[in-house]
Amino acid sequence: MLSERQRKLLKLIVEEYIKTANPVGSSGLCDELNCSSATIRNEMAYLEDVGYLEKTHTSSGRIPSEAGYRYYVDNLMKSKEMTGEDVLKLQRIFDNKQLVLSDVITKSMEIISEITNCTSVVLGSSSSYNKLKQVEVVPFDDNKVIAIVITDKGHIEHKELNVGENVNPSEIKKVVELINKLLVGTPLDEVSAKLEFEIKPIIGNYVKSHETLYQAFYNAFNEFSFKSHMHMAGRTKLLDYQEFDNVSKIKEILNKFDDDNMVRKIEADDNDINVYIGHENNFDDNVSVIKTKYCLNGEEGTIAIVGPKRMDYERVVTLLNFIKNNIER
């Protein structure tokens, strides 16, 4: 168990290192702790012995270890009040009645990425939670159309379809009418199967080019049904931090951001705001991940911030709390 002075010293070191990224020496802490430099050095040595601080090779100062960050997050940090500017930026998004839920979430997380200088991640609910509300088609060129799929949760997806040459626009319209008549209300991950077993047997009675059109819509829905809403902002923010000046290290992290399966590992397990530091997260040992699950009208998803281990934990937790509370209000 740490003494009160040791706790205060660890808090000061963590917060100073978060701000400067420079190892913290004893001399600048004397006034804060009202004791001699020698006493502080002894306390720092103790904190190093118990695993909360590390000594770098380039300085006599100390930096927090992963265990030190964990102790700070669990025992020392306090909720930080949001600035009026931050509240105003985010409140404008939530007050915009023209935006559907998915847009509100992604735009607010884009703002948090800018505020924190970290990467924001939004993982929406899977397609089984979304039901087909409407399909629309917009002509694109001679043999292509843009199919627009709208779900009951307000999510909109568009996809370019190759419908082949010499397909009459009226036939495309008939297929869309059949889909809207027979498949509205179907969970997205069931649409492809219903297209095959319910729509395909009857489509030939109405449409001459039924095989071509059936295949085009089947492929589109099959691809869409397995795709969950995923959005990232500030992928390259980590390049601004001096601890990521190692080219191979940052390249490895950026490659993970491009891998949907790796990003899916960020998905939250529960409704609390949880902090995963370094090796605690299953995304990358060199970063910290702060994440939570949101739930509204049966739709679930994850909002998360990925940043360096010296990220401003207090501020990020406060911001995520604000977003979560406004989504679920």
N, C-alpha and C positions, 0 to 999 in steps of 0.2 A: 504493500500500500504506500502511495506517495504522500509525503507531507504537503501541507498547504503551500509552502514555498516552492517545493518541487513541481507541484501542479501549475502554479503560476508561471514558473520558469519555462516549463514545457509549452504552455499556451503561448507565451511570448515568442518563443523560438519558432513554433509552428507558424504563427501568424506573420512573423517577420520574414520567414523563408518563403511563405506564400506570396508576399508582396515583392520581394527582391530577387529571389532565386539565388541569393548569396549565402554561404555558410555564416552562421551567427556566432560571433565571439562574445567573450564575457564583458569586455569593456563597456559596450553600449547598454548593458543591462543593470549596471550598478544603481543608478538613480531609480529605476523602476522598482527594484527589489529592496532598495535601501540597505545594501550590504556590500562587502568588499568584493573586488574582482577575484581574489583567491577563494572566497566562499562560493562564488558562482561557479568557478572552475571545478571545485569539488563536487558541487551538485550536478554539474553537467557530466562529470565523469561517472557519477552514480547512475544518471539517466542513460548513459551509454552502456554501462554494465548490465542494466536490466532490459536493454534492448529497445529503448524508445528514441535514442539518438544515434547518429552515425558520424564518424569523423572522416572528412574527405582527405585525399592525398595532397591536395593543393593548398590547404588552409588549416589553421589551428582551430577554426570554428567548427560548429556541429550543424548537421541537418537532420530533420526528422526521418526516422525509419518508417516502414509500413506500420509496424506496431505502434509507433508514436502517433501517426495519423489516426490510427484506429482508437487509441486512448483519447485523443483529442475529440474525435467525432462522438464517441460514446459518453464522455465525461466532462468535457471542458467547453465545447462550443455552445453558443447561445443563439437563439433565433435573432436574425438581423432584420430591422425594419427596412421595408422597401423605400426607395427614394420616390418623391412625388413624380419625378420624370418617368421612372420605370412604371409606376402605376398607370400614369396617363397613357403611355405607349400601348400597354397591354389592354387597358380598359376600352380603348378605341376599337380594338378588335372584337372584344366580347359584346360591345354595344352595337356593332354593325349587324343589323337584322337581315341584310342581303346575303350574308354568308351562311352556308350550310356548316354543320358541325365539323366535318373533316377539314374544311378550309379554316375555320376558327382555330382549330388545334394546330395545324401546320404553320399558319401565319404567326400565332403567338409563340410557338417554339422557334421560329426563325428570328423573332425579336430577342428571345432569350439567348440564342446563339451569339447575336451581336453584342448583347449586354455583357455576357460572361466571357466572350472570346473562346468559347468551347464549341464542340460539335453537338447539335441537337438531333435526336432521333425520335420519330413517331412511328410506332407499329400499330396499325389499325387492326380491328377485329377481322377474323378470317371470313371467307365468303359464306360459310354456313350461317353466319349471323345476318347476312344481307339477303333480302328477297327481291326478286325482279319486280320493278314497278312499271317500267316502260322502255321500249326500244324505239329509237328513231334512226332514220337513214338519210344521209345527205350525199347527193351525187358528187363525185370527185373528178373523174375523167371518164373516158369511154368504157373502161372495163373495171373501174374501181369506185367504191363508195366508202363513206365514213359511217360506221355503225356507232351509235351513241347509246350506252346502257345506263339506265338510271335505277338506283336501288331505293328501297323504302327507308333507308337510313340517310338518304341525301347524297350518297356517293355516286359520282359520275365517272364513267370510263369510256374512252372512245378508241376505236380500233379501225385501221384501214383494211377493207376486205377486197380481195380480187374476185370479182363475180364472173369473169370471163367475157369474151367478146359476144356481141349480138344478143345480149340478154335485155329483154324489154323492161324498161323502168316500171311498167305496170305490174310485171311479175314479181319484181323486188318488193313493191308495195304490198302485194298480196301475201307474200311470206311474212313480212313485218306485221301485217294485220293478224295473221294466224298466230304468230308468237305472242302478240299482245293479248289476243283473245283467250288463248289456251294456257299460257305459261306465267302470266302475271300472278305474283304471290308465291312463286316457287323459289326456294332457297337457291342461290347461285350455283352451289356445288351439285345441285340435282338437275340443272337446266339441260346440260348436255345429254344426260340419259333420257330425259323426257323428249328432247328433240329427236333422238334416235328411235324411241319406241312408241311415241305418241304422235309426233308431228310428221316424221318421215313416211309412215304408211298412208297418210291422207294428202300430203303435199302434192303428190303427182296428179290428183284429181283437179287441182286448181292451177298448177304452174307447169308450163312446158319444160322449162330448164330446171326442173326440180332437183336433179342430182347435183348440179353445179352450185345452186344457191343453198341447198341443204348443207353441203360440205363446207361452204364458206362460213355460214353461221355456226355450224357445229364446231369448227376449229376455233372460231373466235370465243365462243362461250367456254369451250374446254380449257383454253389458255387462261381466260379471265377467272374461271371458277377456282383455280388453284393459286390465284394471285391475291395476296392480302395487301392492304394499303400500307405502303412503306415510304417514308419521307425523311430525308436528312438535309440539314443545313449546316454550313461551316465545316465541311469535310477537311479543309486544309488549315483550319485554325491552329492545329497543333504545330504547324511550321513556325508560328510566332514565338514558341517557347524554346529557350536555349537548351533545355534538356533533350530536345528532339533534333539536335544538329547532326546526329549520326544518320547518314543517308540510308543505310540498310535498315535501321530501326524504323524510321518514319515511313520508308517505302513499304515495309511489312504491314504497318498499321493501316496505311492508305489502301493497300490491296485488300485488307479485311473489310474496309468500308465499302468496297466494290463487290464484295461477296455476300449475296442476299442470305445465304445460310449462316454465315458468321454473324451478320447483323441481327438475324433472328435470335441469336443466343442472348441478346440484350433484353429480350422479353421479360417483363416483370412477373413475379410469382404471386404477389399479393398486393393489397391496397395501401400498405404503408410506404412511406418514402424511405428507401433503403440505399445505403452507401456501400459500394464494393470497391475496396482499395487494392490496386495491384493484383497480386495473385488470387485475391478473393473473387474477382470477376472471371467469367469464362470467355471473355472476349480477347483481352490482351493484358499481360502482366505489367506493362509499362504505363498503363492509364488507370484512372478511377472512373467508375460508372455510378451515377446517382439516378435512380429510376423509381417509377411508381406506376400502378395500374389505374386507369380511369374507367368508370362505368356510368353510362347514361342510357336510359330507356332500353336496357338489355344489350347495348353495344359496349364491348370492352376493347381496350387497347392499352398500349404502353407509351409513356412519355419519358424520355431519358436524356441525360447530359453526359457526354464523354469528354474527359479532359485530363490534364496532367495530374499526377498524384498530389501536387501542391495547389490544386484548384481551390477557389474560395468556397469551401463547403457550406459555410453559414449562408452565404448569399444564394447559392444554387438551390439549397434546400428550401429557403424562403420563397424563391421564385417558382419552383415546382409546386409548392403548396398553394400558391396563389392561382396558378393555372388549373390545378386539380379542383380546387374549391369552386372556381368559376365555371368549369365544365359541368360539374355535378350539381350545381345549385338549382 
